[in-house]
Amino acid sequence: MIKRNAESDQFKEQMRGSFLNETKNSTPLEVARHHNVYVVGDKDGMVYFVESGQIKLIMVSSEGKECMLAIHGAGDVFGELCLSGPEGRLETATAMEDSTLKKVHCTRFLERLAQDALLEGFVKYLTVRVADQQQVIANLVTVDSEQRLGQTLLQLARQMGQKDPRSIRIELKISHEELASMVRHHAASDQHVYAKVQESEPH
């Protein structure tokens, strides 16, 4: 999840505008809930824009356990790591609800960013994204599940929270299992993480 600040928010808005201009005449891609946009190993070479809905990015361990890397909602761009080369996808993108997407090939995406003078901003955006993922990995190793749960909820609030007079509400449709997959520790039991997630639910 990209950490929000005024500069990153401004660039993301510019990137969204550039993406929408590029795809305004293309046919939207409809993805049903629980269906995949792409899976590990795919070489589709596409960058995606979320018009509506929610998409989660996950990796699966050799034991079959999921680790959720990010959640993208309306207005977000994802899949841009295909720009790293011809190798296949490292993660799976799955719709958490019925979603509508636009897509463009990564080569044309870069050309459009260059045309709109956004390449420098995009490099900074990717740098922040890599740093964010490194922090997630570091937290899995060095921070206990309770602290990771708190940090995850704060990040979700910054990314998708809606302000009201007294607080910030997270209106994200996410199950306990999905939230637990974001804070899982290799040495922690699922039951312990689920219990902490349950305790976090307002009564």
Steps between C-alpha positions, in 0.01 A plus 500: 500500500652828394538738792290807442634854497414812301765436234413133444127577496554771239706268280251215530226737389710606200576136416131411520418782261770387258378139518137596445588716200689208351217250553193719451400318182586148620248242621490458880604166645236355735637268770257309721554465873767240589616478138862570409625787287832317465687229690861427592702428189272684255680712239215725391711818515199715593454785746151529652281785626214434743185683390290334770535214745792366701801292395737321736856396417611179669793262511461136603761306694610147416270387783205667327465790745411841359679824577315809382732765360256778421140598441407734215172687472334735252752740348804282569749365247654156545701244304768755411776272626473321164732781389785323680548259209364204306486269800157387617290657772623450856154541652135421428240776459150401610173694512363536853168611349363546149746743342538704184851559367676670211832366373785611276821325393800602711690631196216732404456594866861627514458683171191673636679602821786642293252688282343652811840576662433259787794261471703661778203493734437136411857405594448663841166322535661161432781578744245567773315181409818290525586661834148430622525132406839476669344637816225238480762226472704644787189517719425133434840414646543755778156609624250285689151431364323745733718791389466399134123492539504857633733618224287328235180663625671841502620450142153394388358809670749727320439331165124445502365660815206739494509790745207578724480758783646264760715248320610336176283207390638213292217401266709233331328166445761266643458173684676404822697241306616759245602743772681222684691416180638855501647467852599134501835404656675182395521390864155616613198272501199592288278476807703766680482744208128436443437564870673838479303588188177406677591721795554793261141482370276771651211372710 
